[in-house]
Amino acid sequence: MKVAVYYNNSDVRVEERPKPKIGPDELLVKVMASGICGSDVMEWYRVKKAPLVLGHEIAGEIAEVGKGVERYKVGDRIFVSHHIPCNTCHYCLKGYHTACETLHTTNYDPGGFAEYIRVPGLNVDRGVFLLPDEVSFEEGTFIEPLACVIRGQRVANLRPAQSVLILGSGISGLLHLLSARALGAGRIIMTDINGYRLKAAERLGADFVIEAGEDIPGGLRRVNDNRLSDLVVVCTGALSAFSQALESVDRGGTVLFFAPTGPDMNLPVPVNKFWRNEIKLMPSYGNSPSDAAEAIELIRAGRVPVGKLITHRLGLKETGLGFRLVAEAKESIKVIIEPHAA
C-alpha cells in the first residue's frame, strides 16, 4: 500500500509499505479521508521522531474484521480515535482522561496518511464510532479536533451569554467559534495576523475581528461594552498571544490554553492581580471517548457545520503540498487527504 512519510514540513514522501496484518480483536480500516492537524506541522515536536507516518483525524471503511470482534462488520463507515484512555486508572476515574498513561501510548498503525491502518484491540474496544448516515467521511475527519474543542470549553466552564475572545483564527480557533456559538455564547471576538483567516472568522459568525498586531485589550473594550472577555481561548503557539490573553481576561474570567508554546518558553503570570480578581488559567489537551461521541452528534445534527471549513481536498500523492499549505498558514483552513482518490 501507499503511505505518505513525514521527514519534515517541506519533505513528505509517498512510499510503499506492506498492508498491515490484523490479529484477534483488531480491525483493518480503509482510510477514506484524513485531516492535517496543526500539530502535524509543529516541526519542533515532529521532526525529532521522523521519519514517520502521521495523521490522526481519520474516517474510513472497515476492510477486515479480526477474530473476536462482534460489534463491527466489513463495510461499516467509522471514525477511529488514535489515543484511548484506559478508563480505570487514578486519572481516568477523576475525569482527567488525557492525563492517562495509556492514552499517551495507544495509536493505530501506521498513521492516517496511508491507504489502510490497523486498529489495535484497545482502540476497537473504546475508540471506534459508527458514522451516522448524515456524516460524510470528510466531515468525520473533524470529530477528533471538535472533540478536543468540546473538552476545552467544558473544562473552561463556558456558559451561555459569556463573551469569548479567541486568539488565532486557524482551524482550532474557528472550531471554537462554531462550538461556542452552538453552546449559546454571547459576543465572540477573534484575532489573527492573517487577513484571509479573519475574513473566514467573520463569514462563520464572529461578531468582531481584530488584527493580532493591534492593541487587543483596547480593541476588545471598544466592542465589548468597555469590558475585557469572560473567556479567552489561546489557539496559537505564539508567545505574544499568551501574553495578550493574560491582558484580555476580565475579572472572574478564565484563560484557556488550548495551544502549546515551544518546549523552552515560559510565561510570566501576574499572580497577585489574578489572585485578587479570581482569574483562572486552564490548559486543555486531547479528548476522551465521551467527547468524541458528543462531537459526532453536533456534526450529525448540523449544530457545528464543519464542512464550511474545508478549503482543500488532496490525494495521497499531494500530501506534501497539504503539509506546506498548513505550515504556511496563508490561504487554507482545513486540508483533507483522500488516500483512495483518483
C-alpha positions, 0 to 999 in steps of 0.5 A: 500500500501507499503511505505518505512519510513525514521527514519534515514540513517541506519533505513528505514522501509517498512510499510503499509499505506492506498492508498491515496484518490484523490479529484477534480483536483488531480491525483493518480500516480503509482510510477514506479521508484524513485531516492535517492537524496543526500539530502535524506541522509543529516541526519542533515536536515532529521532526525529532521522531521522523521519519514517520507516518502521521495523521490522526483525524481519520474516517474510513471503511472497515476492510477486515474484521479480526477474530473476536470482534462482534460489534463491527462488520466489513463495510461499516463507515467509522471514525477511529480515535488514535489515543484511548484512555484506559478508563480505570486508572487514578486519572481516568476515574477523576475525569482527567482522561488525557492525563492517562498513561495509556492514552499517551501510548495507544495509536493505530498503525501506521498513521492516517496518511496511508491507504489502510491502518490497523486498529489495535484491540484497545482502540476497537474496544473504546475508540471506534464510532459508527458514522451516522448516515448524515456524516460524510467521511470528510466531515468525520475527519473533524470529530477528533479536533471538535472533540478536543474543542468540546473538552476545552470549553467544558473544562473552561466552564463556558456558559451561555451569554459569556463573551469569548475572545479567541486568539488565532483564527486557524482551524482550532480557533474557528472550531471554537467559534462554531462550538461556542456559538452552538453552546449559546455564547454571547459576543465572540471576538477573534484575532489573527495576523492573517487577513484571509483567516479573519475574513473566514472568522467573520463569514462563520459568525464572529461578531468582531475581528481584530488584527493580532498586531493591534492593541487587543485589550483596547480593541476588545473594550471598544466592542465589548461594552468597555469590558475585557472577555469572560473567556479567552481561548489561546489557539496559537503557539505564539508567545505574544498571544499568551501574553495578550490573553493574560491582558484580555481576561476580565475579572472572574474570567478564565484563560484557556490554553488550548495551544502549546508554546515551544518546549523552552518558553515560559510565561510570566503570570501576574499572580497577585492581580489574578489572585485578587480578581479570581482569574483562572488559567486552564490548559486543555489537551486531547479528548476522551471517548465521551467527547468524541461521541458528543462531537459526532452528534453536533456534526450529525445534527448540523449544530457545528457545520464543519464542512464550511471549513474545508478549503482543500481536498488532496490525494495521497500523492499531494500530501506534501503540498497539504503539509506546506499549505498548513505550515504556511498558514496563508490561504487554507483552513482545513486540508483533507487527504483522500488516500483512495482518490483518483 
